[in-house]
Amino acid sequence: MRFLVPLLLLAAACSPEELAETPAQCSAVTVGATIALPAGQVSRAVSFEPEERDGGEGAVAAFDIDVNEVTNAQFAAFVQATGYQTVAERVGADGRPLGAAVFDRESGQWRVDSGANWRHPSGAASSIEGRERHPVVAVAYEDAEAYARWAGRRLPTENEWEWAARGASPAPENIRAEAFDSEGRPRANTWQGFFPFRDDGDDGFAGLSPVGCFEANTNGLYDMIGNVWEWTSSPFEGAMVDDVTRGGQVQARVLKGGSNLCADNFCSRFRSGSRQPGDPGLGMSHIGFRTVGAP
């Protein structure tokens, strides 16, 4: 199987169609800014799922990190400068583009759509026009790595990502604390309603949101929880997937932060301590990334 069953089950939800209005606060973030973080010791301590017993523990050196998930506009600048072709756009053995994974709201199923890529994240008929500030999606792991190298940066490790999300504090014992405030108001772009049949969009969006539409965390970083899962450079131990671009099998990578498809009644992985295996050779409509560098 090309992509991981657990990841598909967690992701089964709506296609990324935002609600009509974009809140004014979405423009508050300075896209492309970074924040320097000191060295420290990260400790997750709390775990809700079996896979969360791994990772999230150890010393972290000083680094800086993007305040926002890499946007369509940022990725477009990279492609314009380099002519880079993403995995989804490359032609496979059948003569068709490899494509990316898209959830089909009509059928309630995921599909690998040969017409889906970062420019057309929901398939050939979709577009990122007017979505320059949305996080880029449908990017495979090597696409994210290529962007990071071009920018003179790299992808964060799992521990760096958690240090940026939470600092030295342990993961909250309240499973909803990082996605909702004490009165139940959304603090991140997640799924409200009965998953996967109804997304009420109580947070202002049914699907992806532009970066920076929700309050920053204590480190001044936006969308560390929700919106899109984020690639890290850490391997997900014990999870191997077929590499359709090169043949054989490759190590899955750790995804962090949950996405707009995470709901109370299903995955509840809208947490800094959550982690999932990602197929490095497959872009999906709810996976993006951010980069880190030297402070």
Secondary structure, DSSP 4 states (H G I P E B T S, - for coil): --S-HHHHHHH-S------S---GGGG-S-TT-EEEE--EEEE----SSGGGGSS-EEEE--EEEESSPPBHHHHHHHHHHH----GGGSB-TTSSB--EEEEETTTTEEEEETT-BTTBTT-TT---TT-TTSBP-S--HHHHHHHHHHTT-BPPPHHHHHHHHHTTSPPPSSTTTTTB-TTS-BSSB-B-SSTTT----TTS-SS---TT-S---TTS-S-SSBSSEEEEEEEEEEEEEE-TTTSSEEEEEEEES--TT-BTTTT---STT-EEEE-TT--BTTEE---EE--
